[in-house]
Every structure is written in C-alpha cells, then in structure tokens.
Amino acid sequence: MSKHALCVWAIAAVFMAPDSALAWTRPGHSVTAAIAWDDLAGTDRGVIEALTALLPAHPDRGPFEVAAGRATGDDRTRRLALECARWPDDARGTLWDHPTWHYAFRPLVRAEDAPPAKPKDDPIGDAQEAFALNVRVLANGLASDAERAVALCWVMHLVGDIHQPLHTAQLFSAAFPNGDRGGTLQFVKDPQTGEAISLHWFWDDAVNRAGEPEAVVARARELETGLPRANLEELGAPAHARDFAAWAAESHALATSLGYRAGLAAGASKETAAVLPADYVSAATQAAERRAVLAGHRLADVLREALGR
C-alpha cells in the first residue's frame, strides 16, 4: 500500500468511527493504569521490571517523553505506564489508530420505546478481537520490543474501555432507528459545568477529570481505599484474567439496568440537552468508579499472565 493510500485510509477511518470520544476520558484511563501499577508493585516486581524494559521501546516517542518529563526510576516507569493506557486515544488520526477497536456495541431496546424494526444482535466493533490479538503479541517473546510496547498500550486501553458500560451497548428506538452509537447521539447537561455533552461523555468523565500524574495517582488510591480488591467479588479467580467477553457482558447488563434505565430522557441535540436526575448522577458515578477499579485490577492480572514469566 502506498503512503498516499495509507494516509487516505487513516483519515477515512477517523470519520468512520462512531464518535471521537469513545473511551474513558484520558484521565480515566490513567487511573485504571495507576490502580494496576499499585496492584503489581506490591507483589509482582518482575512485571514492573518488564514494563521498565518494554515501555521505552514504544515507536511513538513524543507523548511518552512529555509524560515522563524529568522523572527517574519507578516514578518514570509509572508515568510511562499512565501514558500507555491513554495512548490509543492520543494516537487518533495517526497510522496507529484503530477506530473500531474501542467498543463492542450490542443492541439495547427498551419496552417503552421499541423501534420500528428489531435490530440485529450482531456486535458492532472489534474490541474483543483486538484484545485477544494484542495480548498474544504482548506475550510473544519473538515479537520486537516496539511491537510489544504498542500491544501493551492497546491491552491497557481496551481493558479500560470494555468496563465503560456505554462501550458495549447502543439504544435502538423510534428516535434512533439506527442506534444512538453508545449514547453519543443523546445529549445531557454536564452536572458540574452545565454544558451540553453527550450521554456517552457523561459516563466517560465520571471517574476522573484531572490528568496530571500526581492527581491521577491520588484519585487511584482514593478509589482503592474505598473499594479494596478483597471486597470486589466480581474479580473471581485468576483464571478469569482474560475473560473479556464476561467483562463486556457485565458492562452491557449495567448499560441496560442503569445507563439506559427506563424513563431516562435525553435531548437529541445540544440545544435540547436534558438535566440528569440527581439519583442517576449519583448511581452512575458510583458504578463508573467500581468499573474503573475492577478494570485496574483485571489489567494487573492480564499483565501478570503476559509478562510475569
């Protein structure tokens, strides 16, 4: 493929994506990485050492050098890991971009607003396949360090993405006969700023909004304290560390029961953005925080499997 064709493909891929903000926000992804780091640092020094060796090999050096700054030692590696988790969003529009990897939508139909025709149950998006591919590359000692570093970022990012409920569901109704693209076509008022945002972005922003490393680490530890790993019955046995489909099913169930709960109304444009009920905001925030903590610990388990040998 020519360089011109590659550029055309990359630009087209951006516009084919359901929404440019389909992910936890970048600070949210960094929080899941910080939780995984804390989980590993206490018991699996070998995995931390593997990250220290692998992350500097990433071929897109710019964002990582900015993220690391003048930090040294473990602090530098952690900063690189935080950047790694958010890098697939930073790489949007580049030749490293894979717009359809960020989500795995299944249709959701509420009884109160059934669409003209029942949508197909086929998933839209390649998150599950992308996760399996990148885990294999990451664990493959014959792959180059650069390839494995890129795969590491996608693994870290995808574990976070699939725990966001609106990455796994889109509503079909008479108003959205072709789906609402994970809530990106429905608009609500930001509870903190009053600005019009998509319902999807409200969920994206629910974990963390401050991106500085110190703020990210502090937020991660606040969540770890409130939701200790030992109290998270969803984690199950280590054998489930790669059960991506199960994590997606958890998120879809949460999208059904809460994200698109019965009676929830949102505007079809920014001009008609709705005010979210206070009980919805509270429940969604608590749910998003729990999902982020689960994502962090599950990510740690994945990295133990892939890098701990």
C-alpha positions in Angstrom: 0.0 0.0 0.0 1.4 3.4 -0.9 2.0 6.2 1.6 -0.8 8.2 0.0 -3.3 5.3 0.3 -2.3 4.8 3.9 -2.9 8.5 4.7 -6.3 8.3 2.9 -7.2 5.2 4.9 -6.2 6.8 8.2 -8.3 9.9 7.6 -11.3 7.8 6.4 -11.0 5.6 9.5 -11.4 8.6 11.8 -14.6 9.6 10.1 -15.9 6.0 10.1 -15.6 5.8 13.9 -18.9 6.2 15.8 -17.5 9.1 17.9 -14.1 10.5 18.6 -14.6 10.3 22.3 -15.4 6.6 22.6 -13.3 5.8 25.7 -13.0 6.6 29.3 -11.5 10.1 29.2 -7.7 10.1 29.1 -7.5 10.9 32.9 -9.9 7.9 33.5 -7.6 5.6 31.5 -4.7 6.8 33.5 -6.5 6.0 36.8 -7.0 2.4 35.7 -3.3 2.1 34.9 -2.4 3.6 38.3 -4.6 1.1 40.1 -2.9 -1.7 38.1 0.5 -0.3 39.0 -0.3 -0.3 42.7 -1.6 -3.9 42.5 1.5 -5.1 40.7 4.1 -3.1 42.7 3.1 -4.8 45.9 3.5 -8.4 44.8 5.0 -8.7 41.3 8.2 -6.8 41.0 9.1 -8.8 37.9 6.2 -7.4 36.0 7.2 -3.8 36.9 10.7 -4.6 35.7 9.3 -6.0 32.4 7.4 -2.7 32.0 10.5 -0.7 32.7 12.3 -2.6 29.9 9.5 -2.5 27.4 7.9 1.0 27.6 11.0 2.9 26.3 10.8 0.9 23.1 7.5 2.4 22.0 7.9 3.8 18.5 5.8 7.0 19.1 8.3 8.6 21.4 6.9 12.1 21.7 3.9 11.6 24.0 6.0 9.3 26.3 8.8 11.8 26.6 6.4 14.5 27.5 4.6 12.3 30.0 7.9 11.2 31.7 9.4 14.7 32.0 12.4 14.6 34.2 11.2 11.7 36.4 13.5 8.8 37.2 13.3 5.3 38.5 9.9 3.8 39.3 8.2 7.2 39.0 9.3 7.5 35.4 8.1 4.0 34.6 4.7 4.7 36.2 4.3 7.9 34.2 5.1 6.0 31.0 2.5 3.4 32.0 -0.1 6.0 32.6 0.6 7.4 29.1 0.5 3.9 27.7 -3.1 3.4 28.9 -4.3 6.6 27.2 -2.0 6.5 24.2 -4.5 4.9 21.8 -6.7 8.0 22.3 -3.6 10.2 21.8 -2.9 8.4 18.6 -6.2 9.0 17.0 -5.9 10.2 13.4 -2.4 8.6 13.0 -1.3 5.4 11.3 -1.5 3.7 14.8 -5.2 4.5 15.0 -7.8 1.7 15.0 -11.2 3.4 15.5 -13.3 0.3 15.7 -11.2 -1.3 18.4 -12.6 0.9 21.2 -16.1 -0.7 21.5 -18.2 -3.8 21.1 -21.8 -2.5 20.9 -24.8 -4.8 21.2 -28.3 -3.5 20.6 -30.5 -2.5 23.5 -34.2 -2.0 23.2 -36.4 -0.6 26.0 -40.0 -1.7 26.1 -41.1 1.9 26.5 -39.7 3.0 23.1 -39.4 -0.1 20.8 -38.1 0.8 17.4 -39.9 0.2 14.1 -37.9 -3.0 13.5 -35.9 -5.2 15.8 -32.2 -4.6 15.3 -29.8 -7.5 14.7 -28.0 -8.8 17.7 -24.6 -8.8 15.9 -22.0 -6.8 17.8 -20.6 -3.7 16.2 -16.9 -3.0 16.9 -13.8 -5.1 17.3 -12.8 -4.6 20.9 -12.8 -8.3 21.8 -10.8 -9.4 18.8 -8.4 -6.5 19.2 -7.8 -7.5 22.9 -7.1 -11.1 22.0 -4.7 -10.1 19.2 -2.7 -7.6 21.4 -2.4 -10.0 24.3 -0.9 -12.5 22.0 1.6 -10.0 20.7 2.5 -8.7 24.2 3.2 -12.2 25.4 5.2 -13.2 22.4 8.9 -13.1 23.2 9.7 -13.3 19.4 7.9 -10.1 18.6 10.0 -6.9 18.6 10.0 -4.7 21.7 8.4 -1.9 19.6 5.6 -4.2 18.6 5.1 -5.4 22.1 5.1 -1.9 23.5 2.3 -0.9 21.1 0.4 -4.0 22.0 0.8 -3.2 25.7 -0.8 0.2 25.2 -3.8 -1.4 23.5 -4.2 -4.1 26.1 -4.2 -1.4 28.9 -6.6 0.8 26.9 -9.0 -1.9 25.9 -9.4 -3.3 29.4 -10.4 0.2 30.5 -12.8 0.7 27.5 -14.7 -2.5 27.9 -15.5 -1.6 31.5 -17.3 1.5 30.5 -21.0 0.4 30.0 -21.7 2.6 27.0 -18.9 0.9 25.1 -21.0 -2.2 25.0 -24.5 -1.0 24.2 -26.4 1.3 21.9 -30.0 2.1 22.2 -32.4 1.5 19.3 -35.8 3.3 19.3 -38.1 5.2 17.0 -35.9 8.2 17.6 -32.7 6.2 16.9 -33.7 3.5 14.4 -30.1 3.0 13.5 -28.8 3.2 17.1 -27.6 6.0 19.3 -23.9 5.0 18.9 -23.3 4.3 22.6 -25.1 7.4 23.8 -23.0 9.8 21.6 -26.2 11.0 19.8 -28.1 11.8 23.1 -27.3 14.9 25.0 -27.4 15.9 28.7 -26.2 18.7 30.9 -22.9 18.2 32.5 -23.7 18.1 36.2 -20.5 20.0 37.1 -20.4 22.7 34.4 -24.0 22.8 33.0 -22.6 22.5 29.4 -24.3 20.2 26.9 -22.4 16.9 26.5 -23.3 13.5 25.1 -24.6 10.8 27.4 -21.6 8.8 26.5 -19.2 11.6 27.5 -21.0 11.9 30.9 -20.1 8.3 31.6 -16.6 8.8 30.2 -16.0 11.7 32.6 -17.4 10.0 35.7 -14.2 8.6 37.0 -11.7 11.4 36.9 -11.1 14.8 35.1 -7.6 15.8 36.3 -4.8 14.4 34.1 -1.7 15.4 36.0 0.2 12.3 37.2 0.0 13.3 40.9 -3.7 13.9 40.7 -4.2 10.6 38.9 -2.3 8.6 41.5 -4.2 10.3 44.3 -7.5 9.5 42.7 -6.5 5.9 42.1 -5.6 5.5 45.7 -8.8 7.1 46.9 -10.7 4.6 44.8 -8.5 1.7 46.0 -9.2 2.7 49.6 -12.9 2.9 49.1 -13.1 -0.3 47.0 -10.4 -2.7 48.2 -9.6 -5.6 45.9 -10.5 -8.1 48.5 -14.1 -6.7 48.6 -14.6 -7.0 44.8 -16.4 -10.3 44.3 -16.5 -9.8 40.5 -12.8 -10.4 40.2 -13.1 -14.1 40.7 -10.2 -16.5 40.2 -7.0 -15.6 38.4 -8.1 -17.9 35.6 -10.6 -15.2 34.5 -7.9 -12.6 33.9 -8.6 -12.7 30.1 -12.3 -13.2 30.2 -13.0 -10.2 28.0 -16.4 -11.4 26.9 -17.6 -11.7 30.5 -16.4 -8.1 31.3 -18.3 -6.9 28.3 -21.4 -8.8 29.4 -21.1 -7.1 32.9 -21.0 -3.7 31.2 -23.9 -4.4 28.9 -26.0 -5.5 31.8 -25.1 -2.3 33.6 -26.0 -0.3 30.5 -29.4 -2.0 30.4 -30.2 -1.5 34.1 -28.7 1.9 34.7 -27.1 3.6 31.7 -30.3 3.5 29.6 -32.6 2.9 32.5 -36.4 3.1 31.9 -37.6 6.7 31.8 -34.3 8.3 31.2 -34.8 11.1 28.7 -32.0 13.0 26.9 -32.0 15.5 24.1 -31.4 14.7 20.5 -29.2 17.8 20.2 -27.0 20.0 22.3 -29.7 22.7 22.2 -32.2 20.2 23.8 -29.8 18.7 26.3 -31.6 17.3 29.4 -30.8 17.7 33.1 -29.9 14.3 34.5 -31.8 13.3 37.7 -29.7 13.6 40.8 -30.2 9.9 41.7 -29.0 8.9 38.2 -25.8 11.0 38.5 -25.1 9.5 41.9 -25.7 5.9 40.8 -23.8 6.3 37.6 -20.8 7.8 39.3 -20.6 5.0 41.9 -21.0 2.4 39.1 -18.3 4.0 37.0 -15.9 4.2 39.9 -16.4 0.5 40.6 -15.9 -0.4 37.0 -12.6 1.6 36.9 -11.3 -0.2 39.9 -12.3 -3.6 38.5 -10.5 -2.7 35.3 -7.3 -1.7 37.1 -7.1 -5.0 39.0 -8.1 -7.1 36.0 -5.4 -5.3 34.0 -2.9 -6.2 36.6 -3.9 -9.8 36.3 -3.6 -9.7 32.5 -0.1 -8.2 32.7 0.9 -10.9 35.2 -0.1 -13.6 32.7 1.5 -11.9 29.7 4.7 -10.5 31.3 5.2 -12.5 34.5 7.0 -15.4 33.0 
